[in-house]
Amino acid sequence: MNAVKVKEGIYWVGAIDWNIRNFHGYSTERGTSYGAYLIVDEKITLIDTVKAPFAEEMLSRISDILPPEKIDIVISNHVEMDHSGALPAIRKRCPNASIYTSSPAGIKGLTAHYGDNGYLPVKSGDSVSIGKRTLTFVPTPMLHWPDNMVTYCPEEKILFSNDAFGQHYAAAEHFDDEADFPVLMEEAKKYYGNIIMCFGRQVQNAWKTLSGLDIDIIAPSHGLIWRSHIKDILEAYTLWSSNEPSTGAVIVYDSMWNSTEKIAKTICGAFADKNIPVRLYDLKTNHISNIVPDILTSKYIAVGSPTLNNQMMPSVAAFLCYLKGLSPKNREAFAFGSYGWSGQSIELAEKELEACGFHICMDRIRINYIPSEEQLHEIFENVQNIIS
Ligand code: FEO
């Protein structure tokens, strides 16, 4: 396997996971990659590793440049096993390498995963000289684990950002200007929505620190390296982390005998008729992680479910549970659905929307059995009345 030159003496030596389609519940239709970076200086340095099954692929890429045994320093920006999983393999090949990680969370996390290996703690602003270059550490706690940090090399103006600015995107290309840009941004947005959205405040805090850095390259640990579109991705993160939705609407539902679907489509038509960008998602055919990017930038969210055994449809309950965890807040929402006799699902959905931190902007829509033309007309009018 070949290493990929990022700059003179700096190489991407990660692994490409072409066929993963479910990354702990995130639907990865385009696969993913695990970015590890080798810096050849007086002290040979490896920044992050890869998921354990890809250790040999990483070692093979390192071997393209030098024998892995020559590694002096390993920087672990993040404990999660997609980036630390190959640490034991590196430890085996380089038993004397120094492993730096954040303190206390990185030390605690790596010790819990791999035992006490004499990890060296770093705190905010600490630096390590590796020869001609310096590596400076910036903690980014809760982006998205307590241990996360990023590593900045001022001489090269490279930010090794780990999860931040990543994309689950497997590609033979390695740089942003080699890829289809809209696809790249689509994956970056999906990644932000599903992995980072709930930590918007922490993103804004990290910004205050990172915005003072002179950055030519952002080298994340998933997906492609940013070198030509730094401004675009930084502006996108600023917008997304502000949690200021635009005017769009998202309608998410499941349906048993198409009655809830008829209501969903009527709501969709009401938004479209007012020229509001709207998206309609049936949970039978859409993965919840594919809906989140539209939630990220939409003002209105309508969720519908028929009643099944006094409950919401399990697909709707799962979606709302996932959404509550992502905590987008600051949205206008309402619930709807058809029911046969008890009809609890609509109130249950509304309660979950409230628990998401949304403002309930319309009375819940409850239709017994099949909506009539008159009822659909009334729903259409009522939805149009809430659009501001
Ligand atoms: Fe890509 Fe939080 O690991």
Boltz pocket constraint, residues with backbone or C-beta under 6 A from the ligand:
constraints:
  - pocket:
      binder: B
      contacts: [[A, 78], [A, 80], [A, 81], [A, 82], [A, 83], [A, 144], [A, 145], [A, 163], [A, 221], [A, 222]]
      max_distance: 6.0
